[in-house]
């Protein structure tokens, strides 16, 4: 069975934030790093438009469980 991945595209079209809920260990690194992006009490709980592409990349790469990932789409 394929792992569930939820996709949150940034309006700039450059990046899509990926979240794999089964991997999440709720360490809080994402919420503490970018609280405007990651708000567990909101729906959707990830709002990529609240950060730049680079801010998202830097935070996602700090995710200790690998629950967060990203896809880059370079604009021509």
mmJSON file of the N, C-alpha and C atoms, coordinates in Angstrom:
{"data_MODEL":{"atom_site":{
"group_PDB":["ATOM","ATOM","ATOM","ATOM","ATOM","ATOM","ATOM","ATOM","ATOM","ATOM","ATOM","ATOM","ATOM","ATOM","ATOM","ATOM","ATOM","ATOM","ATOM","ATOM","ATOM","ATOM","ATOM","ATOM","ATOM","ATOM","ATOM","ATOM","ATOM","ATOM","ATOM","ATOM","ATOM","ATOM","ATOM","ATOM","ATOM","ATOM","ATOM","ATOM","ATOM","ATOM","ATOM","ATOM","ATOM","ATOM","ATOM","ATOM","ATOM","ATOM","ATOM","ATOM","ATOM","ATOM","ATOM","ATOM","ATOM","ATOM","ATOM","ATOM","ATOM","ATOM","ATOM","ATOM","ATOM","ATOM","ATOM","ATOM","ATOM","ATOM","ATOM","ATOM","ATOM","ATOM","ATOM","ATOM","ATOM","ATOM","ATOM","ATOM","ATOM","ATOM","ATOM","ATOM","ATOM","ATOM","ATOM","ATOM","ATOM","ATOM","ATOM","ATOM","ATOM","ATOM","ATOM","ATOM","ATOM","ATOM","ATOM","ATOM","ATOM","ATOM","ATOM","ATOM","ATOM","ATOM","ATOM","ATOM","ATOM","ATOM","ATOM","ATOM","ATOM","ATOM","ATOM","ATOM","ATOM","ATOM","ATOM","ATOM","ATOM","ATOM","ATOM","ATOM","ATOM","ATOM","ATOM","ATOM","ATOM","ATOM","ATOM","ATOM","ATOM","ATOM","ATOM","ATOM","ATOM","ATOM","ATOM","ATOM","ATOM","ATOM","ATOM","ATOM","ATOM","ATOM","ATOM","ATOM","ATOM","ATOM","ATOM","ATOM","ATOM","ATOM","ATOM","ATOM","ATOM","ATOM","ATOM","ATOM","ATOM","ATOM","ATOM","ATOM","ATOM","ATOM","ATOM","ATOM","ATOM","ATOM","ATOM","ATOM","ATOM","ATOM","ATOM","ATOM","ATOM","ATOM","ATOM","ATOM","ATOM","ATOM","ATOM","ATOM","ATOM","ATOM","ATOM","ATOM","ATOM","ATOM","ATOM","ATOM","ATOM","ATOM","ATOM","ATOM","ATOM","ATOM","ATOM","ATOM","ATOM","ATOM","ATOM","ATOM","ATOM","ATOM","ATOM","ATOM","ATOM","ATOM","ATOM","ATOM","ATOM","ATOM","ATOM","ATOM","ATOM","ATOM","ATOM","ATOM","ATOM","ATOM","ATOM","ATOM","ATOM","ATOM","ATOM","ATOM"],
"id":[1,2,3,4,5,6,7,8,9,10,11,12,13,14,15,16,17,18,19,20,21,22,23,24,25,26,27,28,29,30,31,32,33,34,35,36,37,38,39,40,41,42,43,44,45,46,47,48,49,50,51,52,53,54,55,56,57,58,59,60,61,62,63,64,65,66,67,68,69,70,71,72,73,74,75,76,77,78,79,80,81,82,83,84,85,86,87,88,89,90,91,92,93,94,95,96,97,98,99,100,101,102,103,104,105,106,107,108,109,110,111,112,113,114,115,116,117,118,119,120,121,122,123,124,125,126,127,128,129,130,131,132,133,134,135,136,137,138,139,140,141,142,143,144,145,146,147,148,149,150,151,152,153,154,155,156,157,158,159,160,161,162,163,164,165,166,167,168,169,170,171,172,173,174,175,176,177,178,179,180,181,182,183,184,185,186,187,188,189,190,191,192,193,194,195,196,197,198,199,200,201,202,203,204,205,206,207,208,209,210,211,212,213,214,215,216,217,218,219,220,221,222,223,224,225,226,227,228],
"type_symbol":["N","C","C","N","C","C","N","C","C","N","C","C","N","C","C","N","C","C","N","C","C","N","C","C","N","C","C","N","C","C","N","C","C","N","C","C","N","C","C","N","C","C","N","C","C","N","C","C","N","C","C","N","C","C","N","C","C","N","C","C","N","C","C","N","C","C","N","C","C","N","C","C","N","C","C","N","C","C","N","C","C","N","C","C","N","C","C","N","C","C","N","C","C","N","C","C","N","C","C","N","C","C","N","C","C","N","C","C","N","C","C","N","C","C","N","C","C","N","C","C","N","C","C","N","C","C","N","C","C","N","C","C","N","C","C","N","C","C","N","C","C","N","C","C","N","C","C","N","C","C","N","C","C","N","C","C","N","C","C","N","C","C","N","C","C","N","C","C","N","C","C","N","C","C","N","C","C","N","C","C","N","C","C","N","C","C","N","C","C","N","C","C","N","C","C","N","C","C","N","C","C","N","C","C","N","C","C","N","C","C","N","C","C","N","C","C","N","C","C","N","C","C","N","C","C","N","C","C"],
"label_atom_id":["N","CA","C","N","CA","C","N","CA","C","N","CA","C","N","CA","C","N","CA","C","N","CA","C","N","CA","C","N","CA","C","N","CA","C","N","CA","C","N","CA","C","N","CA","C","N","CA","C","N","CA","C","N","CA","C","N","CA","C","N","CA","C","N","CA","C","N","CA","C","N","CA","C","N","CA","C","N","CA","C","N","CA","C","N","CA","C","N","CA","C","N","CA","C","N","CA","C","N","CA","C","N","CA","C","N","CA","C","N","CA","C","N","CA","C","N","CA","C","N","CA","C","N","CA","C","N","CA","C","N","CA","C","N","CA","C","N","CA","C","N","CA","C","N","CA","C","N","CA","C","N","CA","C","N","CA","C","N","CA","C","N","CA","C","N","CA","C","N","CA","C","N","CA","C","N","CA","C","N","CA","C","N","CA","C","N","CA","C","N","CA","C","N","CA","C","N","CA","C","N","CA","C","N","CA","C","N","CA","C","N","CA","C","N","CA","C","N","CA","C","N","CA","C","N","CA","C","N","CA","C","N","CA","C","N","CA","C","N","CA","C","N","CA","C","N","CA","C","N","CA","C","N","CA","C","N","CA","C","N","CA","C","N","CA","C"],
"label_alt_id":[null,null,null,null,null,null,null,null,null,null,null,null,null,null,null,null,null,null,null,null,null,null,null,null,null,null,null,null,null,null,null,null,null,null,null,null,null,null,null,null,null,null,null,null,null,null,null,null,null,null,null,null,null,null,null,null,null,null,null,null,null,null,null,null,null,null,null,null,null,null,null,null,null,null,null,null,null,null,null,null,null,null,null,null,null,null,null,null,null,null,null,null,null,null,null,null,null,null,null,null,null,null,null,null,null,null,null,null,null,null,null,null,null,null,null,null,null,null,null,null,null,null,null,null,null,null,null,null,null,null,null,null,null,null,null,null,null,null,null,null,null,null,null,null,null,null,null,null,null,null,null,null,null,null,null,null,null,null,null,null,null,null,null,null,null,null,null,null,null,null,null,null,null,null,null,null,null,null,null,null,null,null,null,null,null,null,null,null,null,null,null,null,null,null,null,null,null,null,null,null,null,null,null,null,null,null,null,null,null,null,null,null,null,null,null,null,null,null,null,null,null,null,null,null,null,null,null,null],
"label_comp_id":["UNK","UNK","UNK","UNK","UNK","UNK","UNK","UNK","UNK","UNK","UNK","UNK","UNK","UNK","UNK","UNK","UNK","UNK","UNK","UNK","UNK","UNK","UNK","UNK","UNK","UNK","UNK","UNK","UNK","UNK","UNK","UNK","UNK","UNK","UNK","UNK","UNK","UNK","UNK","UNK","UNK","UNK","UNK","UNK","UNK","UNK","UNK","UNK","UNK","UNK","UNK","UNK","UNK","UNK","UNK","UNK","UNK","UNK","UNK","UNK","UNK","UNK","UNK","UNK","UNK","UNK","UNK","UNK","UNK","UNK","UNK","UNK","UNK","UNK","UNK","UNK","UNK","UNK","UNK","UNK","UNK","UNK","UNK","UNK","UNK","UNK","UNK","UNK","UNK","UNK","UNK","UNK","UNK","UNK","UNK","UNK","UNK","UNK","UNK","UNK","UNK","UNK","UNK","UNK","UNK","UNK","UNK","UNK","UNK","UNK","UNK","UNK","UNK","UNK","UNK","UNK","UNK","UNK","UNK","UNK","UNK","UNK","UNK","UNK","UNK","UNK","UNK","UNK","UNK","UNK","UNK","UNK","UNK","UNK","UNK","UNK","UNK","UNK","UNK","UNK","UNK","UNK","UNK","UNK","UNK","UNK","UNK","UNK","UNK","UNK","UNK","UNK","UNK","UNK","UNK","UNK","UNK","UNK","UNK","UNK","UNK","UNK","UNK","UNK","UNK","UNK","UNK","UNK","UNK","UNK","UNK","UNK","UNK","UNK","UNK","UNK","UNK","UNK","UNK","UNK","UNK","UNK","UNK","UNK","UNK","UNK","UNK","UNK","UNK","UNK","UNK","UNK","UNK","UNK","UNK","UNK","UNK","UNK","UNK","UNK","UNK","UNK","UNK","UNK","UNK","UNK","UNK","UNK","UNK","UNK","UNK","UNK","UNK","UNK","UNK","UNK","UNK","UNK","UNK","UNK","UNK","UNK","UNK","UNK","UNK","UNK","UNK","UNK"],
"label_asym_id":["A","A","A","A","A","A","A","A","A","A","A","A","A","A","A","A","A","A","A","A","A","A","A","A","A","A","A","A","A","A","A","A","A","A","A","A","A","A","A","A","A","A","A","A","A","A","A","A","A","A","A","A","A","A","A","A","A","A","A","A","A","A","A","A","A","A","A","A","A","A","A","A","A","A","A","A","A","A","A","A","A","A","A","A","A","A","A","A","A","A","A","A","A","A","A","A","A","A","A","A","A","A","A","A","A","A","A","A","A","A","A","A","A","A","A","A","A","A","A","A","A","A","A","A","A","A","A","A","A","A","A","A","A","A","A","A","A","A","A","A","A","A","A","A","A","A","A","A","A","A","A","A","A","A","A","A","A","A","A","A","A","A","A","A","A","A","A","A","A","A","A","A","A","A","A","A","A","A","A","A","A","A","A","A","A","A","A","A","A","A","A","A","A","A","A","A","A","A","A","A","A","A","A","A","A","A","A","A","A","A","A","A","A","A","A","A","A","A","A","A","A","A","A","A","A","A","A","A"],
"label_entity_id":["1","1","1","1","1","1","1","1","1","1","1","1","1","1","1","1","1","1","1","1","1","1","1","1","1","1","1","1","1","1","1","1","1","1","1","1","1","1","1","1","1","1","1","1","1","1","1","1","1","1","1","1","1","1","1","1","1","1","1","1","1","1","1","1","1","1","1","1","1","1","1","1","1","1","1","1","1","1","1","1","1","1","1","1","1","1","1","1","1","1","1","1","1","1","1","1","1","1","1","1","1","1","1","1","1","1","1","1","1","1","1","1","1","1","1","1","1","1","1","1","1","1","1","1","1","1","1","1","1","1","1","1","1","1","1","1","1","1","1","1","1","1","1","1","1","1","1","1","1","1","1","1","1","1","1","1","1","1","1","1","1","1","1","1","1","1","1","1","1","1","1","1","1","1","1","1","1","1","1","1","1","1","1","1","1","1","1","1","1","1","1","1","1","1","1","1","1","1","1","1","1","1","1","1","1","1","1","1","1","1","1","1","1","1","1","1","1","1","1","1","1","1","1","1","1","1","1","1"],
"label_seq_id":[1,1,1,2,2,2,3,3,3,4,4,4,5,5,5,6,6,6,7,7,7,8,8,8,9,9,9,10,10,10,11,11,11,12,12,12,13,13,13,14,14,14,15,15,15,16,16,16,17,17,17,18,18,18,19,19,19,20,20,20,21,21,21,22,22,22,23,23,23,24,24,24,25,25,25,26,26,26,27,27,27,28,28,28,29,29,29,30,30,30,31,31,31,32,32,32,33,33,33,34,34,34,35,35,35,36,36,36,37,37,37,38,38,38,39,39,39,40,40,40,41,41,41,42,42,42,43,43,43,44,44,44,45,45,45,46,46,46,47,47,47,48,48,48,49,49,49,50,50,50,51,51,51,52,52,52,53,53,53,54,54,54,55,55,55,56,56,56,57,57,57,58,58,58,59,59,59,60,60,60,61,61,61,62,62,62,63,63,63,64,64,64,65,65,65,66,66,66,67,67,67,68,68,68,69,69,69,70,70,70,71,71,71,72,72,72,73,73,73,74,74,74,75,75,75,76,76,76],
"pdbx_PDB_ins_code":[null,null,null,null,null,null,null,null,null,null,null,null,null,null,null,null,null,null,null,null,null,null,null,null,null,null,null,null,null,null,null,null,null,null,null,null,null,null,null,null,null,null,null,null,null,null,null,null,null,null,null,null,null,null,null,null,null,null,null,null,null,null,null,null,null,null,null,null,null,null,null,null,null,null,null,null,null,null,null,null,null,null,null,null,null,null,null,null,null,null,null,null,null,null,null,null,null,null,null,null,null,null,null,null,null,null,null,null,null,null,null,null,null,null,null,null,null,null,null,null,null,null,null,null,null,null,null,null,null,null,null,null,null,null,null,null,null,null,null,null,null,null,null,null,null,null,null,null,null,null,null,null,null,null,null,null,null,null,null,null,null,null,null,null,null,null,null,null,null,null,null,null,null,null,null,null,null,null,null,null,null,null,null,null,null,null,null,null,null,null,null,null,null,null,null,null,null,null,null,null,null,null,null,null,null,null,null,null,null,null,null,null,null,null,null,null,null,null,null,null,null,null,null,null,null,null,null,null],
"Cartn_x":[0.841,0.0,0.883,0.55,1.345,1.113,2.19,2.115,1.306,0.428,-0.385,0.503,0.426,1.155,0.169,0.127,-0.75,0.116,-0.375,0.388,-0.198,0.694,0.31,1.113,0.547,1.28,1.372,2.525,2.719,2.134,1.464,0.887,1.92,3.2,4.216,4.573,4.073,4.317,5.697,6.544,7.916,8.058,7.21,7.4,6.051,6.065,4.923,5.433,4.805,5.154,4.421,5.151,4.593,4.563,3.471,3.367,2.924,3.705,3.403,3.009,1.688,1.218,1.715,1.84,2.259,3.686,4.505,5.904,6.072,5.076,5.202,5.327,6.352,6.56,6.18,5.612,5.109,6.188,7.383,8.497,8.3,7.5,7.252,8.266,9.25,10.268,9.616,8.671,8.028,7.236,6.436,5.598,6.456,7.537,8.413,9.219,9.576,10.386,9.563,8.397,7.549,6.093,5.772,4.419,3.317,3.639,2.613,2.298,3.234,3.037,2.356,2.847,2.375,1.545,0.233,-0.682,-1.592,-1.261,-2.037,-3.514,-3.886,-5.289,-6.086,-5.417,-6.083,-6.305,-7.194,-7.412,-7.455,-6.606,-5.503,-4.455,-3.724,-2.769,-1.437,-1.189,0.026,-0.385,0.196,-0.076,1.252,1.704,3.013,3.146,2.026,2.068,2.611,2.717,3.202,4.728,5.442,6.91,7.436,8.71,9.353,9.735,10.041,10.479,11.697,12.669,13.889,13.613,12.751,12.39,11.749,10.888,10.25,11.272,12.169,13.208,14.047,14.506,15.36,14.64,13.38,12.626,12.366,11.946,11.626,12.851,14.004,15.229,15.613,15.018,15.276,14.275,13.299,12.287,12.965,12.921,13.66,13.093,11.821,11.211,11.132,11.315,11.137,9.676,8.806,7.381,7.121,7.942,7.811,8.829,8.387,9.259,8.811,9.452,9.043,9.406,8.701,9.004,9.244,10.294,10.578,10.156,9.611,9.204,9.769,10.819,11.469,10.667,10.407,9.665,10.634,10.168,11.009,10.891],
"Cartn_y":[-1.184,0.0,1.244,2.19,3.404,4.342,4.99,5.927,7.164,7.607,8.801,10.036,10.854,12.116,13.211,14.261,15.397,16.522,17.133,18.146,19.543,20.482,21.877,22.766,23.137,23.961,25.419,26.017,27.449,28.203,29.315,30.075,30.557,30.642,31.103,30.037,28.813,27.743,27.121,27.591,27.094,25.836,25.689,24.61,24.024,22.734,22.052,21.401,21.735,21.12,19.777,18.745,17.404,17.019,16.429,15.963,14.52,13.697,12.276,12.049,12.075,12.041,10.851,9.693,8.499,8.613,9.445,9.615,10.662,11.51,12.655,12.202,12.726,12.413,13.603,14.634,15.811,16.448,16.595,17.202,18.704,19.324,20.762,21.633,21.041,21.831,22.733,22.221,23.023,24.179,23.882,24.904,25.986,25.594,26.567,27.382,26.789,27.49,28.476,28.039,28.876,28.795,29.457,29.346,29.891,30.805,31.299,30.276,29.387,28.345,27.123,26.696,25.46,25.779,25.573,25.846,24.635,23.743,22.516,22.732,23.92,24.165,24.68,24.985,25.52,24.419,24.655,23.763,24.596,24.399,23.45,23.907,22.969,23.309,23.807,23.569,24.079,25.144,26.332,27.46,27.933,27.287,27.614,29.057,29.705,31.095,32.059,31.609,32.46,32.481,31.859,31.846,31.831,32.161,32.09,30.635,30.393,29.051,28.632,29.511,29.159,28.925,29.725,29.501,28.13,27.752,26.441,25.315,25.446,24.428,24.264,25.376,25.322,24.632,24.956,24.35,22.881,22.541,21.148,20.257,20.762,19.969,19.747,20.515,20.333,19.38,18.885,17.988,16.681,16.348,15.177,13.828,13.767,12.482,12.227,13.28,13.136,13.177,13.582,13.68,14.797,15.826,16.926,16.754,17.082,17.049,18.144,18.213,19.217,18.787,19.376,19.265,20.668,20.844,22.136,22.132,23.247,23.433,24.774,24.72,25.951,26.583,27.869,28.601,29.071,29.062,29.509,30.988],
"Cartn_z":[0.0,0.0,0.0,-0.843,-0.977,0.204,0.624,1.741,1.342,2.234,1.989,2.041,1.006,0.943,0.573,1.394,1.134,0.566,-0.498,-1.23,-0.976,-0.681,-0.44,-1.386,-2.535,-3.495,-3.039,-3.297,-3.041,-4.231,-4.01,-5.126,-6.149,-5.763,-6.714,-7.746,-7.558,-8.51,-8.444,-7.552,-7.458,-6.606,-5.609,-4.645,-4.211,-3.969,-3.368,-2.086,-0.965,0.31,0.39,0.754,0.884,2.357,2.796,4.184,4.182,4.873,5.028,6.494,6.793,8.181,8.991,8.389,9.139,9.659,9.02,9.449,10.549,10.71,11.62,13.068,13.755,15.175,16.061,15.477,16.204,17.08,16.502,17.236,17.428,16.576,16.683,15.986,15.328,14.632,13.587,12.837,11.793,12.396,13.413,14.053,14.697,15.349,16.001,14.996,13.88,12.874,12.056,11.596,10.737,11.207,12.323,12.877,11.97,11.067,10.143,9.058,8.792,7.777,8.388,9.548,10.17,11.407,11.305,12.407,12.578,13.52,13.691,14.008,14.486,14.81,13.612,12.503,11.312,10.276,9.351,8.216,6.955,5.981,6.044,7.048,7.603,8.648,8.094,6.811,6.166,5.164,5.316,4.425,3.826,2.748,2.189,1.715,1.413,0.943,1.992,3.234,4.326,4.44,3.478,3.51,2.08,1.955,0.651,0.352,-0.885,-1.274,-0.465,-0.318,0.419,1.895,2.5,3.907,4.088,3.158,3.233,3.089,2.122,1.915,3.169,3.73,4.925,6.08,6.284,7.381,7.115,5.913,5.576,5.739,5.366,5.502,6.962,7.881,9.309,9.967,9.221,9.781,10.208,11.5,11.984,11.537,11.196,10.848,9.345,8.554,7.116,6.694,7.616,7.288,6.283,6.308,5.366,4.241,3.057,1.885,0.937,-0.219,-1.188,-2.602,-3.534,-4.954,-5.47,-6.244,-6.846,-8.293,-8.733,-10.11,-10.559,-11.371,-11.805,-12.931,-12.766,-13.762,-14.848,-16.075,-17.199,-17.403],
"occupancy":[1.0,1.0,1.0,1.0,1.0,1.0,1.0,1.0,1.0,1.0,1.0,1.0,1.0,1.0,1.0,1.0,1.0,1.0,1.0,1.0,1.0,1.0,1.0,1.0,1.0,1.0,1.0,1.0,1.0,1.0,1.0,1.0,1.0,1.0,1.0,1.0,1.0,1.0,1.0,1.0,1.0,1.0,1.0,1.0,1.0,1.0,1.0,1.0,1.0,1.0,1.0,1.0,1.0,1.0,1.0,1.0,1.0,1.0,1.0,1.0,1.0,1.0,1.0,1.0,1.0,1.0,1.0,1.0,1.0,1.0,1.0,1.0,1.0,1.0,1.0,1.0,1.0,1.0,1.0,1.0,1.0,1.0,1.0,1.0,1.0,1.0,1.0,1.0,1.0,1.0,1.0,1.0,1.0,1.0,1.0,1.0,1.0,1.0,1.0,1.0,1.0,1.0,1.0,1.0,1.0,1.0,1.0,1.0,1.0,1.0,1.0,1.0,1.0,1.0,1.0,1.0,1.0,1.0,1.0,1.0,1.0,1.0,1.0,1.0,1.0,1.0,1.0,1.0,1.0,1.0,1.0,1.0,1.0,1.0,1.0,1.0,1.0,1.0,1.0,1.0,1.0,1.0,1.0,1.0,1.0,1.0,1.0,1.0,1.0,1.0,1.0,1.0,1.0,1.0,1.0,1.0,1.0,1.0,1.0,1.0,1.0,1.0,1.0,1.0,1.0,1.0,1.0,1.0,1.0,1.0,1.0,1.0,1.0,1.0,1.0,1.0,1.0,1.0,1.0,1.0,1.0,1.0,1.0,1.0,1.0,1.0,1.0,1.0,1.0,1.0,1.0,1.0,1.0,1.0,1.0,1.0,1.0,1.0,1.0,1.0,1.0,1.0,1.0,1.0,1.0,1.0,1.0,1.0,1.0,1.0,1.0,1.0,1.0,1.0,1.0,1.0,1.0,1.0,1.0,1.0,1.0,1.0,1.0,1.0,1.0,1.0,1.0,1.0],
"B_iso_or_equiv":[0.0,0.0,0.0,0.0,0.0,0.0,0.0,0.0,0.0,0.0,0.0,0.0,0.0,0.0,0.0,0.0,0.0,0.0,0.0,0.0,0.0,0.0,0.0,0.0,0.0,0.0,0.0,0.0,0.0,0.0,0.0,0.0,0.0,0.0,0.0,0.0,0.0,0.0,0.0,0.0,0.0,0.0,0.0,0.0,0.0,0.0,0.0,0.0,0.0,0.0,0.0,0.0,0.0,0.0,0.0,0.0,0.0,0.0,0.0,0.0,0.0,0.0,0.0,0.0,0.0,0.0,0.0,0.0,0.0,0.0,0.0,0.0,0.0,0.0,0.0,0.0,0.0,0.0,0.0,0.0,0.0,0.0,0.0,0.0,0.0,0.0,0.0,0.0,0.0,0.0,0.0,0.0,0.0,0.0,0.0,0.0,0.0,0.0,0.0,0.0,0.0,0.0,0.0,0.0,0.0,0.0,0.0,0.0,0.0,0.0,0.0,0.0,0.0,0.0,0.0,0.0,0.0,0.0,0.0,0.0,0.0,0.0,0.0,0.0,0.0,0.0,0.0,0.0,0.0,0.0,0.0,0.0,0.0,0.0,0.0,0.0,0.0,0.0,0.0,0.0,0.0,0.0,0.0,0.0,0.0,0.0,0.0,0.0,0.0,0.0,0.0,0.0,0.0,0.0,0.0,0.0,0.0,0.0,0.0,0.0,0.0,0.0,0.0,0.0,0.0,0.0,0.0,0.0,0.0,0.0,0.0,0.0,0.0,0.0,0.0,0.0,0.0,0.0,0.0,0.0,0.0,0.0,0.0,0.0,0.0,0.0,0.0,0.0,0.0,0.0,0.0,0.0,0.0,0.0,0.0,0.0,0.0,0.0,0.0,0.0,0.0,0.0,0.0,0.0,0.0,0.0,0.0,0.0,0.0,0.0,0.0,0.0,0.0,0.0,0.0,0.0,0.0,0.0,0.0,0.0,0.0,0.0,0.0,0.0,0.0,0.0,0.0,0.0],
"pdbx_formal_charge":[null,null,null,null,null,null,null,null,null,null,null,null,null,null,null,null,null,null,null,null,null,null,null,null,null,null,null,null,null,null,null,null,null,null,null,null,null,null,null,null,null,null,null,null,null,null,null,null,null,null,null,null,null,null,null,null,null,null,null,null,null,null,null,null,null,null,null,null,null,null,null,null,null,null,null,null,null,null,null,null,null,null,null,null,null,null,null,null,null,null,null,null,null,null,null,null,null,null,null,null,null,null,null,null,null,null,null,null,null,null,null,null,null,null,null,null,null,null,null,null,null,null,null,null,null,null,null,null,null,null,null,null,null,null,null,null,null,null,null,null,null,null,null,null,null,null,null,null,null,null,null,null,null,null,null,null,null,null,null,null,null,null,null,null,null,null,null,null,null,null,null,null,null,null,null,null,null,null,null,null,null,null,null,null,null,null,null,null,null,null,null,null,null,null,null,null,null,null,null,null,null,null,null,null,null,null,null,null,null,null,null,null,null,null,null,null,null,null,null,null,null,null,null,null,null,null,null,null],
"auth_seq_id":[1,1,1,2,2,2,3,3,3,4,4,4,5,5,5,6,6,6,7,7,7,8,8,8,9,9,9,10,10,10,11,11,11,12,12,12,13,13,13,14,14,14,15,15,15,16,16,16,17,17,17,18,18,18,19,19,19,20,20,20,21,21,21,22,22,22,23,23,23,24,24,24,25,25,25,26,26,26,27,27,27,28,28,28,29,29,29,30,30,30,31,31,31,32,32,32,33,33,33,34,34,34,35,35,35,36,36,36,37,37,37,38,38,38,39,39,39,40,40,40,41,41,41,42,42,42,43,43,43,44,44,44,45,45,45,46,46,46,47,47,47,48,48,48,49,49,49,50,50,50,51,51,51,52,52,52,53,53,53,54,54,54,55,55,55,56,56,56,57,57,57,58,58,58,59,59,59,60,60,60,61,61,61,62,62,62,63,63,63,64,64,64,65,65,65,66,66,66,67,67,67,68,68,68,69,69,69,70,70,70,71,71,71,72,72,72,73,73,73,74,74,74,75,75,75,76,76,76],
"auth_comp_id":["UNK","UNK","UNK","UNK","UNK","UNK","UNK","UNK","UNK","UNK","UNK","UNK","UNK","UNK","UNK","UNK","UNK","UNK","UNK","UNK","UNK","UNK","UNK","UNK","UNK","UNK","UNK","UNK","UNK","UNK","UNK","UNK","UNK","UNK","UNK","UNK","UNK","UNK","UNK","UNK","UNK","UNK","UNK","UNK","UNK","UNK","UNK","UNK","UNK","UNK","UNK","UNK","UNK","UNK","UNK","UNK","UNK","UNK","UNK","UNK","UNK","UNK","UNK","UNK","UNK","UNK","UNK","UNK","UNK","UNK","UNK","UNK","UNK","UNK","UNK","UNK","UNK","UNK","UNK","UNK","UNK","UNK","UNK","UNK","UNK","UNK","UNK","UNK","UNK","UNK","UNK","UNK","UNK","UNK","UNK","UNK","UNK","UNK","UNK","UNK","UNK","UNK","UNK","UNK","UNK","UNK","UNK","UNK","UNK","UNK","UNK","UNK","UNK","UNK","UNK","UNK","UNK","UNK","UNK","UNK","UNK","UNK","UNK","UNK","UNK","UNK","UNK","UNK","UNK","UNK","UNK","UNK","UNK","UNK","UNK","UNK","UNK","UNK","UNK","UNK","UNK","UNK","UNK","UNK","UNK","UNK","UNK","UNK","UNK","UNK","UNK","UNK","UNK","UNK","UNK","UNK","UNK","UNK","UNK","UNK","UNK","UNK","UNK","UNK","UNK","UNK","UNK","UNK","UNK","UNK","UNK","UNK","UNK","UNK","UNK","UNK","UNK","UNK","UNK","UNK","UNK","UNK","UNK","UNK","UNK","UNK","UNK","UNK","UNK","UNK","UNK","UNK","UNK","UNK","UNK","UNK","UNK","UNK","UNK","UNK","UNK","UNK","UNK","UNK","UNK","UNK","UNK","UNK","UNK","UNK","UNK","UNK","UNK","UNK","UNK","UNK","UNK","UNK","UNK","UNK","UNK","UNK","UNK","UNK","UNK","UNK","UNK","UNK"],
"auth_asym_id":["A","A","A","A","A","A","A","A","A","A","A","A","A","A","A","A","A","A","A","A","A","A","A","A","A","A","A","A","A","A","A","A","A","A","A","A","A","A","A","A","A","A","A","A","A","A","A","A","A","A","A","A","A","A","A","A","A","A","A","A","A","A","A","A","A","A","A","A","A","A","A","A","A","A","A","A","A","A","A","A","A","A","A","A","A","A","A","A","A","A","A","A","A","A","A","A","A","A","A","A","A","A","A","A","A","A","A","A","A","A","A","A","A","A","A","A","A","A","A","A","A","A","A","A","A","A","A","A","A","A","A","A","A","A","A","A","A","A","A","A","A","A","A","A","A","A","A","A","A","A","A","A","A","A","A","A","A","A","A","A","A","A","A","A","A","A","A","A","A","A","A","A","A","A","A","A","A","A","A","A","A","A","A","A","A","A","A","A","A","A","A","A","A","A","A","A","A","A","A","A","A","A","A","A","A","A","A","A","A","A","A","A","A","A","A","A","A","A","A","A","A","A","A","A","A","A","A","A"],
"auth_atom_id":["N","CA","C","N","CA","C","N","CA","C","N","CA","C","N","CA","C","N","CA","C","N","CA","C","N","CA","C","N","CA","C","N","CA","C","N","CA","C","N","CA","C","N","CA","C","N","CA","C","N","CA","C","N","CA","C","N","CA","C","N","CA","C","N","CA","C","N","CA","C","N","CA","C","N","CA","C","N","CA","C","N","CA","C","N","CA","C","N","CA","C","N","CA","C","N","CA","C","N","CA","C","N","CA","C","N","CA","C","N","CA","C","N","CA","C","N","CA","C","N","CA","C","N","CA","C","N","CA","C","N","CA","C","N","CA","C","N","CA","C","N","CA","C","N","CA","C","N","CA","C","N","CA","C","N","CA","C","N","CA","C","N","CA","C","N","CA","C","N","CA","C","N","CA","C","N","CA","C","N","CA","C","N","CA","C","N","CA","C","N","CA","C","N","CA","C","N","CA","C","N","CA","C","N","CA","C","N","CA","C","N","CA","C","N","CA","C","N","CA","C","N","CA","C","N","CA","C","N","CA","C","N","CA","C","N","CA","C","N","CA","C","N","CA","C","N","CA","C","N","CA","C","N","CA","C","N","CA","C","N","CA","C","N","CA","C"],
"pdbx_PDB_model_num":[1,1,1,1,1,1,1,1,1,1,1,1,1,1,1,1,1,1,1,1,1,1,1,1,1,1,1,1,1,1,1,1,1,1,1,1,1,1,1,1,1,1,1,1,1,1,1,1,1,1,1,1,1,1,1,1,1,1,1,1,1,1,1,1,1,1,1,1,1,1,1,1,1,1,1,1,1,1,1,1,1,1,1,1,1,1,1,1,1,1,1,1,1,1,1,1,1,1,1,1,1,1,1,1,1,1,1,1,1,1,1,1,1,1,1,1,1,1,1,1,1,1,1,1,1,1,1,1,1,1,1,1,1,1,1,1,1,1,1,1,1,1,1,1,1,1,1,1,1,1,1,1,1,1,1,1,1,1,1,1,1,1,1,1,1,1,1,1,1,1,1,1,1,1,1,1,1,1,1,1,1,1,1,1,1,1,1,1,1,1,1,1,1,1,1,1,1,1,1,1,1,1,1,1,1,1,1,1,1,1,1,1,1,1,1,1,1,1,1,1,1,1,1,1,1,1,1,1]
}}}
